[in-house]
């Protein structure tokens, strides 16, 4: 039996960010049902993407709160 070839990390990143074609989405989903290592890597990518999105929401909330302008008075 030939060893399974793992998916490229870039493909897993695009899948986690939902920036992927239907064909590639199906490829990832088929692969991770048979490859626990790629499934773990995908979970890591999904966690990373969620963390970045959460931090972006916090940044927007605290750096540019509603009713405040980032411009200084001139």
NURO-479639 format. One line per 4 residues: number of its first residue (from 1); their letters; for each residue x, y, z of C-alpha. Coordinates in Angstrom, 3 decimals, padded with zeros to 6 digits. Example, Ala and Ser with C-alpha at 12.3 -4.5 7.8 and 13.67 -1.06 7.14 Angstrom:
2
1 = as = 012.300,-004.500,007.800; 013.670,-001.060,007.140
! end
This chain:
74
1 = xxxx = 000.000,000.000,000.000; 001.372,003.395,-001.032; 001.701,006.055,001.712; -000.905,008.794,001.528
5 = xxxx = 000.252,012.125,000.141; -000.758,015.015,002.383; -002.578,018.119,001.161; -000.585,021.353,000.796
9 = xxxx = -000.969,023.738,003.728; -002.021,026.533,001.336; -004.978,024.462,000.189; -006.003,023.830,003.798
13 = xxxx = -005.680,027.559,004.549; -007.906,028.508,001.619; -010.438,025.856,002.694; -010.497,027.226,006.246
17 = xxxx = -010.945,030.769,004.913; -013.710,029.598,002.546; -011.762,030.944,-000.436; -011.751,027.753,-002.453
21 = xxxx = -013.466,026.283,-005.491; -016.187,023.667,-005.064; -013.924,021.098,-006.729; -011.051,021.765,-004.294
25 = xxxx = -013.496,021.866,-001.370; -014.678,018.376,-002.264; -011.070,017.219,-002.667; -010.179,018.457,000.834
29 = xxxx = -013.294,016.935,002.398; -012.690,013.544,000.744; -009.042,013.542,001.773; -009.489,014.484,005.428
33 = xxxx = -012.013,011.661,005.930; -009.112,009.263,005.252; -006.142,011.217,006.613; -006.140,012.096,010.325
37 = xxxx = -002.919,014.115,009.980; -004.437,016.460,007.383; -007.622,016.670,009.464; -005.523,017.826,012.435
41 = xxxx = -003.731,020.349,010.219; -007.106,021.583,008.940; -008.385,022.015,012.500; -005.258,024.055,013.247
45 = xxxx = -005.879,026.255,010.206; -009.542,026.721,011.136; -008.514,027.737,014.655; -005.970,030.170,013.286
49 = xxxx = -008.516,031.755,010.935; -011.074,032.055,013.765; -008.464,033.668,016.005; -007.496,036.216,013.364
53 = xxxx = -011.133,037.109,012.716; -011.820,037.469,016.439; -008.767,039.697,016.933; -009.829,041.827,013.968
57 = xxxx = -013.252,042.372,015.575; -011.608,043.340,018.882; -009.174,045.657,017.107; -011.989,047.440,015.340
61 = xxxx = -013.966,047.718,018.555; -011.155,049.191,020.660; -009.103,051.127,018.125; -012.040,052.725,016.346
65 = xxxx = -014.971,052.663,018.794; -018.356,053.834,017.543; -018.675,057.619,017.515; -014.918,058.210,017.607
69 = xxxx = -012.718,059.228,014.716; -009.134,058.058,014.334; -008.208,061.506,013.007; -006.823,063.981,015.461
73 = xx = -008.418,067.391,015.672; -006.613,069.757,013.349
! end
